[in-house]
Amino acid sequence: MPGVENLAGVEFFEIAEIEVGEFHPLPDGQGDPTQVHMRCRLVGIPHPFIIRLKSARAVDELIVGLMTHRNRVWPPSTSPDGTASGDPPASQSCVESDADAQD
């Protein structure tokens, strides 16, 4: 996974919603789950896309990558109320547009 990447010329899509859940291979949703799915809905695009994570290792790699870059962007420090710097208030959505993000 690259630590720093030049994104010049790359098209960006605003995420409207991310849901994470288990995938059950049987049509009725029964049986043991076999994958973790991230369902992503993009602003202006009617159909979501699914990211399939087919192993515990894939989930762990995603979590470690997200945490690594989160800590580089918003270095961890704990305030007296127990929240880490960069954490949104509990009432704020975890998904926000580029316009909402701070420079």
C-alpha positions as CSV (number, residue, x, y, z in Angstrom):
1,M,0.0,0.0,0.0
2,P,1.5,3.3,-1.0
3,G,2.1,5.8,1.8
4,V,2.0,8.9,-0.4
5,E,0.5,9.0,-3.8
6,N,0.3,11.7,-6.4
7,L,-3.4,11.9,-7.4
8,A,-3.1,14.5,-10.2
9,G,-5.6,13.7,-12.9
10,V,-7.5,11.2,-10.8
11,E,-11.3,11.6,-10.7
12,F,-12.9,11.8,-7.2
13,F,-16.4,10.7,-6.2
14,E,-18.2,11.9,-3.2
15,I,-19.3,9.1,-0.9
16,A,-22.9,9.5,0.3
17,E,-22.9,6.4,2.5
18,I,-20.8,3.4,3.5
19,E,-22.3,0.3,5.1
20,V,-20.4,-2.7,6.4
21,G,-21.9,-6.1,6.8
22,E,-21.6,-9.9,6.5
23,F,-22.2,-11.7,3.3
24,H,-24.2,-14.9,3.5
25,P,-23.9,-17.0,0.3
26,L,-27.4,-18.5,0.4
27,P,-30.2,-16.6,-1.4
28,D,-32.3,-16.3,1.8
29,G,-29.3,-14.9,3.8
30,Q,-29.1,-17.9,6.0
31,G,-26.0,-20.0,6.7
32,D,-22.6,-19.0,7.9
33,P,-21.2,-15.7,6.6
34,T,-18.3,-16.1,4.2
35,Q,-17.2,-12.5,3.5
36,V,-17.3,-9.0,4.8
37,H,-18.8,-6.5,2.4
38,M,-18.5,-2.7,2.3
39,R,-21.5,-1.2,0.4
40,C,-20.6,2.2,-0.9
41,R,-23.1,4.6,-2.4
42,L,-21.8,7.6,-4.4
43,V,-23.5,11.0,-4.8
44,G,-25.2,11.2,-8.1
45,I,-24.8,7.5,-9.0
46,P,-28.0,5.4,-8.3
47,H,-26.4,2.0,-7.8
48,P,-24.0,1.2,-5.0
49,F,-20.8,-0.7,-5.5
50,I,-19.6,-3.5,-3.2
51,I,-16.0,-4.1,-1.9
52,R,-15.7,-7.8,-1.0
53,L,-13.2,-8.7,1.7
54,K,-12.8,-12.4,1.4
55,S,-10.5,-13.1,4.4
56,A,-9.7,-12.0,7.9
57,R,-6.3,-10.8,6.6
58,A,-8.0,-8.6,4.0
59,V,-10.1,-7.0,6.7
60,D,-7.0,-6.5,9.0
61,E,-5.0,-5.0,6.1
62,L,-7.8,-2.5,5.4
63,I,-8.1,-1.6,9.1
64,V,-4.4,-1.2,9.6
65,G,-4.2,1.0,6.4
66,L,-7.0,3.2,7.5
67,M,-5.6,3.6,11.0
68,T,-2.1,4.3,9.7
69,H,-3.3,7.1,7.4
70,R,-5.8,8.4,9.9
71,N,-3.0,8.8,12.5
72,R,-0.8,10.6,9.9
73,V,-3.6,13.0,8.9
74,W,-5.0,13.4,12.4
75,P,-2.2,12.6,14.9
76,P,-3.7,10.9,17.9
77,S,-3.9,12.9,21.1
78,T,-6.4,12.5,23.8
79,S,-8.3,15.5,25.2
80,P,-9.6,15.6,28.8
81,D,-13.0,14.3,27.6
82,G,-11.4,11.2,26.2
83,T,-11.9,11.9,22.5
84,A,-9.0,11.8,20.1
85,S,-8.1,14.9,18.0
86,G,-9.8,14.8,14.7
87,D,-12.7,12.7,15.9
88,P,-16.1,14.2,14.8
89,P,-18.7,14.8,17.5
90,A,-20.8,11.7,18.0
91,S,-23.8,13.3,16.2
92,Q,-21.8,14.0,13.1
93,S,-21.7,11.6,10.1
94,C,-18.5,9.8,9.5
95,V,-18.9,10.5,5.8
96,E,-18.5,14.1,4.7
97,S,-17.9,15.9,1.5
98,D,-14.7,17.5,0.4
99,A,-16.4,20.8,1.1
100,D,-16.9,19.8,4.7
101,A,-13.3,18.6,5.2
102,Q,-10.8,21.0,6.7
103,D,-7.7,21.9,4.6
